[in-house]
Amino acid sequence: MGTRVLLRRVRADDEARFLELAEASEGLHRPWVRLPRSAGEFAAYLARFDQVTAVGMVVCPRDGGDLAGMVNINEIVRGSYQRGVLGYAAFLPHAGRGYMTEGVALAVRYAFDQLGLHRVEADIQPGNVESLRLAERLGFRREGFSPAYIKIDGTWRDHERWALTNES
Ligand SMILES: CC(C)(COP(=O)(O)OP(=O)(O)OC[C@H]1O[C@@H](n2cnc3c(N)ncnc32)[C@H](O)[C@@H]1OP(=O)(O)O)[C@@H](O)C(=O)NCCC(=O)NCCS
């Protein structure tokens, strides 16, 4: 729980609102992320979150309870790595109000304090200024660049590799 938002697991009963907001936010999301666009895609999305290799969450403003955005911790690897990869996106009309900065910060704390991870990573396209700013604001450092790294909407896209490690 943060001062303005709470972070909770995404649930089956979020489907209708999640799909509505994802559709309304497509202009904001493209070409950076692709969220579920149908009931079938939403069910497959939920099924990914086994709480072992991936945790799916939503960011909810404390006043109102709507969904301001989503944050996932994906590709969790244990053993010598102890790391996860963040995915996040704001939903219109809640973008630009500071909710995602707080929500992603809560997800990082959850990854470190509750999941016991040592490292969280974020893969960000070079032109994605809002996401680069968010990562910098939260103290992520740029560690590298991977050409044609992730296929989004049918195209292999270059990504900068950002990360934050738990030094406590
Ligand atoms: C990246 C993304 C999640 C950022 O979401 P957002 O809702 O704009 O994030 P925030 O509102 O927390 O921060 C945006 C700005 O609002 C500011 N802000 C406005 N009101 C604020 C408030 N009350 N409190 C704190 N900050 C506030 C922040 O300081 C920040 O300013 P800056 O970027 O000019 O430095 C969003 O742009 C998005 O969904 N992009 C498409 C999907 C995407 O790219 N995902 C990441 C893939 S790597």
Ligand as a Chemical Component Dictionary entry (heavy atoms), coordinates in Angstrom:
data_LIG
# 
_chem_comp.id                   LIG 
_chem_comp.type                 NON-POLYMER 
_chem_comp.pdbx_formal_charge   0 
_chem_comp.three_letter_code    LIG 
# 
loop_
_chem_comp_atom.comp_id 
_chem_comp_atom.atom_id 
_chem_comp_atom.alt_atom_id 
_chem_comp_atom.type_symbol 
_chem_comp_atom.charge 
_chem_comp_atom.model_Cartn_x 
_chem_comp_atom.model_Cartn_y 
_chem_comp_atom.model_Cartn_z 
_chem_comp_atom.pdbx_ordinal 
LIG C1  C1  C 0 5.524 4.570  -18.976 1  
LIG C2  C2  C 0 4.158 4.807  -18.328 2  
LIG C3  C3  C 0 3.721 3.551  -17.590 3  
LIG C4  C4  C 0 4.271 5.974  -17.343 4  
LIG O1  O1  O 0 2.985 6.126  -16.757 5  
LIG P1  P1  P 0 2.469 7.526  -16.196 6  
LIG O2  O2  O 0 1.088 7.330  -15.735 7  
LIG O3  O3  O 0 2.723 8.602  -17.183 8  
LIG O4  O4  O 0 3.480 7.695  -14.962 9  
LIG P2  P2  P 0 3.401 8.769  -13.784 10 
LIG O5  O5  O 0 2.144 9.522  -13.832 11 
LIG O6  O6  O 0 3.778 8.077  -12.548 12 
LIG O7  O7  O 0 4.607 9.730  -14.167 13 
LIG C5  C5  C 0 4.513 10.586 -15.311 14 
LIG C6  C6  C 0 4.798 12.035 -14.936 15 
LIG O8  O8  O 0 3.753 12.551 -14.149 16 
LIG C7  C7  C 0 4.318 13.318 -13.100 17 
LIG N1  N1  N 0 3.281 13.552 -12.082 18 
LIG C8  C8  C 0 2.120 14.168 -12.375 19 
LIG N2  N2  N 0 1.389 14.272 -11.257 20 
LIG C9  C9  C 0 2.080 13.708 -10.256 21 
LIG C10 C10 C 0 1.818 13.519 -8.876  22 
LIG N3  N3  N 0 0.702 13.947 -8.301  23 
LIG N4  N4  N 0 2.743 12.885 -8.133  24 
LIG C11 C11 C 0 3.892 12.468 -8.674  25 
LIG N5  N5  N 0 4.172 12.647 -9.997  26 
LIG C12 C12 C 0 3.276 13.249 -10.787 27 
LIG C13 C13 C 0 5.554 12.516 -12.789 28 
LIG O9  O9  O 0 6.520 13.251 -12.043 29 
LIG C14 C14 C 0 6.072 12.220 -14.175 30 
LIG O10 O10 O 0 6.758 13.341 -14.671 31 
LIG P3  P3  P 0 7.893 13.304 -15.825 32 
LIG O11 O11 O 0 7.743 12.021 -16.626 33 
LIG O12 O12 O 0 7.614 14.513 -16.625 34 
LIG O13 O13 O 0 9.197 13.353 -15.122 35 
LIG C15 C15 C 0 3.103 5.213  -19.409 36 
LIG O14 O14 O 0 3.609 6.279  -20.181 37 
LIG C16 C16 C 0 2.704 4.079  -20.327 38 
LIG O15 O15 O 0 1.816 3.297  -20.023 39 
LIG N6  N6  N 0 3.372 3.983  -21.489 40 
LIG C17 C17 C 0 3.003 2.942  -22.463 41 
LIG C18 C18 C 0 3.356 1.559  -21.981 42 
LIG C19 C19 C 0 4.837 1.440  -21.702 43 
LIG O16 O16 O 0 5.654 2.076  -22.339 44 
LIG N7  N7  N 0 5.206 0.598  -20.735 45 
LIG C20 C20 C 0 6.595 0.364  -20.379 46 
LIG C21 C21 C 0 7.251 -0.530 -21.353 47 
LIG S1  S1  S 0 8.991 -0.649 -20.985 48 
# 
loop_
_chem_comp_bond.comp_id 
_chem_comp_bond.atom_id_1 
_chem_comp_bond.atom_id_2 
_chem_comp_bond.value_order 
_chem_comp_bond.pdbx_ordinal 
LIG C1  C2  SING 1  
LIG C2  C3  SING 2  
LIG C2  C4  SING 3  
LIG C2  C15 SING 4  
LIG C4  O1  SING 5  
LIG O1  P1  SING 6  
LIG P1  O2  DOUB 7  
LIG P1  O3  SING 8  
LIG P1  O4  SING 9  
LIG O4  P2  SING 10 
LIG P2  O5  DOUB 11 
LIG P2  O6  SING 12 
LIG P2  O7  SING 13 
LIG O7  C5  SING 14 
LIG C5  C6  SING 15 
LIG C6  O8  SING 16 
LIG C6  C14 SING 17 
LIG O8  C7  SING 18 
LIG C7  N1  SING 19 
LIG C7  C13 SING 20 
LIG N1  C8  SING 21 
LIG N1  C12 SING 22 
LIG C8  N2  DOUB 23 
LIG N2  C9  SING 24 
LIG C9  C10 SING 25 
LIG C9  C12 DOUB 26 
LIG C10 N3  SING 27 
LIG C10 N4  DOUB 28 
LIG N4  C11 SING 29 
LIG C11 N5  DOUB 30 
LIG N5  C12 SING 31 
LIG C13 O9  SING 32 
LIG C13 C14 SING 33 
LIG C14 O10 SING 34 
LIG O10 P3  SING 35 
LIG P3  O11 DOUB 36 
LIG P3  O12 SING 37 
LIG P3  O13 SING 38 
LIG C15 O14 SING 39 
LIG C15 C16 SING 40 
LIG C16 O15 DOUB 41 
LIG C16 N6  SING 42 
LIG N6  C17 SING 43 
LIG C17 C18 SING 44 
LIG C18 C19 SING 45 
LIG C19 O16 DOUB 46 
LIG C19 N7  SING 47 
LIG N7  C20 SING 48 
LIG C20 C21 SING 49 
LIG C21 S1  SING 50 
# 
